[in-house]
Amino acid sequence: MIPTQGMRTVRDVRAARDVRAVVVGAGFSGIGAAVRLREAGFDDVLVLEKGTQLGGTWRENTYPGCACDVPSTLYSYSFTPDAAWSRIFAGQREILAYLRATAERYRLGDVLRCGVQVRGARWDGAAGRWLLETSDGPYSAEVLVLATGPWHVPRRLEVPGIEDFDGPVFHTAGWDHGVDLTGRRVTVVGGGASAVQIVPAVEARAAAVNLFQRTAQWVLPKPDLPVPAALNRLVDHVPGARSVLRAGQYALQEGFGYAFRHPRAARLLEVGARAHLRLAVRDGRLRRHLTPDYRLGCKRLLTSSTFYPALSQPHVRLHPTAVSAVRGNTVIGADGTTVRTDVLIEATGFRVGELPLATALHGAHGQTLHEAWGGAPQAYLGTTVSGFPNLFLLLGPNLLGGSTSAITVLEAQLAYLIAALAYIDQGGHRGLHVRPAAQASHNSAVQEALATTVYNTGGCDSYYFTPTGQNTFAWPWSTGRLVRRLRRFDADAYTCDTPTPPLRLPAQPRPRSGDRTAAANAEQSASGPGRQ
C-alpha cells in the first residue's frame, strides 16, 4: 500500500510535475502510446521508464539468437513502416535500433524520463487524478497508461541447491555477456521460445550443451532469410508496396489464428510440423522425445529451422524431464539424470499476467488492482478496469494469442485510448469509469468463446492460464474483430464524473432609477469588504 503520511498534497505535486497523461514503460507499447497521444494533440505527456534507456523487452533480452518470431514488416508500427529490415525476422539489436530511431524521429526525448521507477499510484477522486510515487518523487496525472507489457517479470528456476551452484547462473532476460561459453559445459533449462533460439546460437562454441525440456513443443520451420538491400530500395520506391507486404503477412498470421480457434484445422498444421521434425531429426528416440502429446496451438507456437539440427549434434543432448535439484556443479533431473555443468542458463520464460504494479495500484475504492482481480486478471476489451478510473492497460488481459502480432493489437488499443480522451474532453468529464456490468458481460463472452478453442481444449498446461484454471491471456476471435471493437469508443459502457459547476448567487432585481442607495449597498454586500 502506498503510504499517505509525508505524501505531498495535490497542489504541491501540480506545481512540480503534473501532466495530462503518464505512460509507464518505454518499450513498444510506451513509445507507441507517446507518439499517438502527441499526434492527437495531447502534448502534456510523460513516459516514465525504470531502465536507463528505452526498449522494454528488446532492451532486457540480449541473449544469443534473440529475435522476433513475427515477420519484421508486421512487427513494426504502421506509422513508421519504412524500416529497411535486414531479415524477414529481425534480431534483437535491429529491433532495439528501430525503437530508438522511432523515438528520435518523433522527438520523444522531450517527454521520456529514464531511470524513474514507478513504485505505486492511487486514484484521488476529489482531484480526479492519479497520484504516483516514484524513485524520482511524486507525479500527478489525469490519465495513467500502463505499458509494462506481459513479458516483464522473469520466472526463475526455483529448485533446491541452485543458490549454491558452482558457476555462473543467469536468466535469459539478464544474460551475462562477461561469461565466455567457449569450451564450457552449458546446461539450458526450459523449452520455450528463448531455449529454441539459444541452443542453436551457442552449441558451436560450447564443449557440451544439455537441454532440460519438461514438455515437447510444436515447432514449425522459420523462413528466416536475409532481405537484400536492393529489394528494400525497390519496395521503398513502389507506392503501397510495404502495405501490400504487411497485408500478406497479416493474412498468413491470421490463418494460424483461425486454426487455433478451430481445432480440426489445427490438425493440418500438425501434419506440417511433424514433417518438419521427421526431416530434421533422424534419430527415432530423439524424435519421440520431441513429439508433443497435445494439440498444436495449445501453447505458444514456436518457429525455428535451426533448433532440431542443433539438437542432432553429437555434443548436444536433450533431457525430456524437469530439473529437480542442483548439487554443486551437477544438475539433477526429475528422472534421476545427472549432468556436470559449468554454466547454467535459465530459459524459463516470464510470469505472464503478473502486472508489476498490480499490488501497488489503488483504485477508486482503495482496493489494489491485485485485490480487485483476485488472481484472475480481467479488463473491458483488455483495456479498462472497473473501479480504476482513467486507467488504461496496453496489451492487457485476453488480447493476444498464438499468432497475433502484438503491434496490431497495440495500435488498435491506442486508437481506443485517444477516442476515450477525446470523449472526456468533449463532455468536460473528470473520471471515466467502465461499468462493472459491461466488464463482466465482456469477460463472460470471452471465456465462453475460449471454451472451444485449442487454447483451452488442447490438453496442455500453458502460461495462458491462472492457477485457478482461467485463460486470461488469449483472445478467442479474429484480430480483425478486435480491431473493429476498439475502433469506436463505446460511451454506453462507461459512467463519468463531471466537475460540480461553481455556485452562482441568485440574480439581484434591477433597482429602480430612484433607488441608487439600495443598489450601491447591494454591490458592496456582494463584493465583500475591501474590494477596490
N, C-alpha and C positions, 0 to 999 in steps of 0.2 A: 504494500500500500504506500502511496506517495505521502510523505509527511507534510502536514499543513503548517506546523509550527516553523516559523522562520521563513516561510514562503512569502515572497513579495506580493503585494496587492496587484490587482489587475492594472491599476493606474501606473504603478511602478514599472510593470512589465511593458505596458504600451509605450512608455517613454523610452524604453531600451530597444526591444526587438519584437514589435507587434506587427504581424503581417496578415494578409488575407488568407494565405494558404501555406502550410508547412508540408513538404513531402519528405518522408523518412526513407532514406535509401537512395543510392545513386548508381544502380545497375540499369538494365534495360528498362525496367518499369519506371524508375525515378527520373531518368533522363527523358524518356518519352513524355512523362507527365509534365515536366518543366517546359519542354518545348511546346506541347499542345496548349497548355494553360497560357503561356505568354503569347502565342499566336492568336488566341481567342481574346486577348486584351486584358487578361488577368496578370498584370505585371508585378503585383505585390506578392511575390512568391519566394520562398526559401527552400532549398534542398539541404537536408542535414544528413551527412554521411559519416558513420563511425570510423571508416577506414581513412588512411592517409591519402587515398586517391579514389576516383570513381571506378566503376567496373563491375561491382557486385560479384556474382559467382564466377565471372570471367577474370576477375582480379584474384580471387582466392584460389581457384583451381588452376595450378600451373604444372600439374604432373605431366610426365612424358606421354605423348599421344593424345592429350586432351583436345577434343574437337567437338563440333556440333553434329548431332545426328539428324538434323533437318537441313535440307538444301539451303545454301547460303542466301540465294535470292529471296527465299521465303522467310529466312531468319534475319530480316532486316526491316527497318522502318519503311513504311510506304512513302513517308515524306522525305526520306533520304535513300532512295533505291539505287542510286547511281554508283554504288561501290563496285570497284573492279576486283571482285574476288579472284584469288589465285587458284582456288579449288572449288569443286562442286560443293564440298562440305568443308567449310572454313575451320581452321585451327584456332586454338585459344588466343595466341598472340595477335592474329589478324582480326579476330572479333573484338578484342580489347582495343586495338588500334582504331577500329571502326567507331567504337563508342567514344573514344577520346576525340576523334575527328568530328563526330556529330556534335559533341558538347562545345567544341571550339567553333564550329560552323554556326551554331545558334547562340553563341556568346553566353554560355551558361556559367562561365566564371563569375559573372555578376551576382549570381544567386546561389552558387554552390558553396557550402561550408563543410570542408572535410575535417576529420578529426573530432567531430562532435557526436557523441553518443547520446541518444535519447533514452533516458532512464525510466521515464514514466510520464503519464499525462492524465488529466482529469477534466471532465466537462464542467464548466461553470455556467449553469443555466441562467443565472441572473444577468451575466455579462454576454451570454451567447457565444462563448469562446472556449477553445481548448487551451489549457494552461500546461505547458510542458516543462519538465525538469530535465536538464541535460548536463553533460560534463562541462558545458560552456555557460552554465547558468540558465535562468528561465527564459522561455519564449512563449509567445501567445499567438493564436491563430483562430480565425473563424472556421477554417476547414482544415482537417487533418487527413492526409493521404498516406496510407501505409504501403510502401513499395519495397518491402523487405524480402519478398519472394519466398516460394515454398522450399527451395533448395538452399537452406541457410544454416541450419544447426547440424553439424556433423554428428553422425551416430558412431560412437566409439566402440571398440571391441572391449567388452567387459567380461573377462574370464579370470579365474584365479591365477596369480603369478605374473600377470602381464606387467605390473609395475616394477618387477624385478628382472625383466628381460635384459639379457646381457648383450646389448647392442642397440642401434638406432631403431626407434619405432615411431611411425608418424602416419597420420591420416592423409588421404589423397588431397583433401582441401587445405592441408598445411604441409605441402611437400618440402622436404629438407633438401635443398639443392647443394648443400655442403657435403652430402653423403655420396661418395663415388660407388656406384654399383658394379664397377668393372671387377670381374673375378670373384664376386661375392655370392654367397648363397642367399637368395632372396625368397621370402615367403609372402605371398599375396593372399589376403583373406577377403572373400567376397566374390560374388558372381554377376554383379550388375554392370551398368554402363561403364563405370570407371575401370573395373577389372578387365573388361573386354578390350579397352583401349590400352591399358598399362602393360599387360603381358606381352603383346607383340612389340611394344616400344622398348622394353628393357631386356628381352630374352637374349638378344645378340651380345650384350655386354656381360651379363651375369654368368657365373660358372654353373649355377643351377637355379631354376625357378620352380617353386612349388605353389600351386594354386589350390586353396581350400574353398570349394564351392559347395555350399549346402544344397542348393537347388539348381538343376539344369535350366538353362534359358533358351528361349526360341531366338535364333539369330538368322537374319536374312542377309544376303550379300549386300555390300555397300559400294556403289559405283563411285568411289572417291577419286575422281580423275582431275588432273590439273586443267585449268582453263587458260588457254593461250592468250597472251596479251593482245594479239591481233583480233581474236574473237571479241574480247571486251571492247576494243576500239570500234569494231564493226557494230556491235549492239548499241553502243552509245550514239552512233550516227544514224541509226534506223529508228524513226519515231515510233514509240509504243512497243519496241522490241522487248524491253525489260518487263513491261506489264504483261506481255504475252507469255514470257518465260515464267513469271510469277504465277499467272493463272494456271498454266500447265502443271506446275509443281504443286499448287494448291489442290488441283483436281486429283492428283496422284495420292496425296496425303489423305484427302477425304475418302478415297477408295479404301484405304486401310481402315479408316474410322467406320465406314459402312460395314465392313466385315466384323468389326468388334461389336457392333450393335446387333448383328445378325449372325449368331453362332454357326449356322450352316455354311455361310460364306467364308467364315474364318478357316474352315477346313481346307479350302482351296489354297490359302496362304501356307497352311501347314505342309501341303504337298511340296511347295517350292522350298520351304525351309528344310525339310527332310532331304530333299535332293541336294541342296547346298551342303548339308552335313555329310552326306554319303560321298559326294565327290571330293570333299576336302579332307576327310578323315578315313583312312583305310583300315585302321586298327578297329576290329569289331568290338572289343571290350571297351575301348575309349569312346567309341561311338555310342554304345549303350549308356554310358555314364553321362553323355552329353545330350541324350534324348529326353525332353520333358515329358512328364506324365499328366499334364494339364493342357487346356486349350490355349492356342496362340491368342494373345491379346489380354489374357488374364493378368499378366504382369506387363510392365513397360516393354515394348518391342525393341529389341536391340538389332543393330546392323553393323556388320564387320566382314570384310573379306580377308582379314589377316589373323583373326583370333584362332580359328581352327588350325591353320597351318602352323601357328606358333605352338599350340598345344601338342602338335605332332612331332616337334623337335625332340631329339633323344635326351637333352638335358632339362626338359620341361616335363613336369608331372602334375596331373590333375588328381586331387583327392576329393572324392564326392562325399564330403562329410563336413560337419561344423567343427570349429575349434572349441575344445572344452577346457583347455588349461595351457599355461606356459610354465616351463620349469627351466630356469637358467637360460640357455640359448636353444632350448628344444621346444618346439610347438607340438602340442598333443591334440590329436583329433578325437572326436566323439566315438569313433570306431576303434580307437586304440593306436592309430597311426602316430608315429613319432618322426619328426623332421628336424634335423640340425639346421639352424638358421643364423645368418649374420645380420640380416636386415629384415624387419617385419613391417609390412605395409598394410594399413587398414583401408581396404576399398569397400567399406561397409555402408556407404551412402549417407543419407541425411534423415533427420527426423521430420519428414514431410508432414505438414499440417500443424506443427507446433510453432505458432506465431511468436516470435521472440518477445514482443511487448504485451502479449495477452494477459500476463499476470500483473501488469503494472498500468493497465489502461482502464480508467474508471469512467463509467458512463453516467447517464442522467440520474440513475438511482443509486449510485455509489458502488454498484457491482463492478468487478473487473470483467473483462472480456472472457477470461478463462472461466470464471464462475458462471457467467451467463451461458456459455457453451456447454458446460458440464461434461467436457471430454469429447464432444461431438460438434466440431465447428460447422456453422451454417450461416448463410447470409442470403439476402434477397438478390437474385441474379449474381451471386458471388461477389457483391459489391458493397451493399449497405447492410447494417446490422441493427435490428430493433433494440432500442434502449441506448444507442450510441449516436446521437445526432451529429450531422456534419462530418461523419467518419466514412471514408471510402477505402475499401481494400482493393488492391490490384492483384490479379491472379489469385483471388480468394477461393473459398470452398466450392467444389463441384463445378469447376470451369474448364478443366483440362481433360486430356485423355491420352490414349496410347499413341496417337498420331498427329494431333493438332499442333500447329505452330503456336507457341505461346505469344508471339508478337501479334498475330492476327487477333487473338483474344484480347490482348492488352489494348490494342488500338480501339477496339470496339468499346471497351470499358472507359477509355479516355474520352470518347465522344459522349458517353453517358454522363460522365463526371462534368464535362463542360456544359451540357444541357441542364444538369441539375443546378449548377451555379447560376446559370442564366435565369432559371426559374426563381431561385432565391432572390435575385436582384430585381426581377420584374415585379415580384409581389411585395418587396420590402420586408422579406422574412428574415428571421434570425436563426432559428434552429429547424433543420429538416429531419423529420423522424419517419422511418419506414414503419408502417403499421404492422403490429405483431401478426395479425391475421394474414396479411399479404405475404410475409416471410414464411409463415407456417404452411400456407397453401402452396407456395412455390416449391418449398423443400419436400413437401409430401408428394408432389407430382414428380420431382426429380428422383426420389427414392423408388417410387412405383415404376418409373420407366427403367431405372437401372436394374431392376429385378430380373429382366430377361436378357440383359447384355452379357457378353463374355466377361466383362469386368467382374460381375457378381456370380456368374454360373460356371466359370472356367475351371473351378476346382483347385485354386491355389491360394496361398497367403501372399498379400502384397501390401505395399505402403499406402494403397488406396483406402485401406480400412483402418478404423479406430479400434482400440482394444475391445470395444463393445460390439464390433462387427458391422458398423455402419460405414458405407462408402462415402467419404466426404471429399473425395478428390475428383472423380470423373464426371464429365458432362454426358448425359445419355443420348443426346440428339446430335444433329449435324452442327458443324461450326457455323454454317450459313444461318441456321435457325437462331443460334446465339447472337450473331451479329445483328440480325433483324430485331431481336428482342431489345438489344441495347441501343439500337439506332434512335429510338424515341423515348424520351423521358416520360414515364407514366406517373403523372402527378397524383392520380387517384390512389396510388399505393402509399402515399405519404400524408402526414399531417405536418403543420408548420407552426412555429412560434413567431408571432408578429409583435414587434415592439409596441407597447402601450402608447397611444398618442398623448402629447402633452396636455395637461389640464388647462382648459380655457375658462376665463372668467365670464360670467353672463354679461351679455351686452347691456350697456347702460342706456336708458332712454335719452334721446337728444333733448337738451334743455331748451326751453322756450327763450325767445330772444331777450326777454326781460330778466331771465334768471341767471345772470353772469356769475354771481357769487356762488350759487349752488354748483355750477359747472366747474369752477376753479377748485372748490373744496373736493369734489368727486375726483378730479385729476390728481390732486395731491394725495388723497387716500389710496388710490390705486397704485401710485408710483412708489409709495413708501417714503419715509423721511430721508432727507439728504440728497434727493435726486437733483441734479444740476440741469 
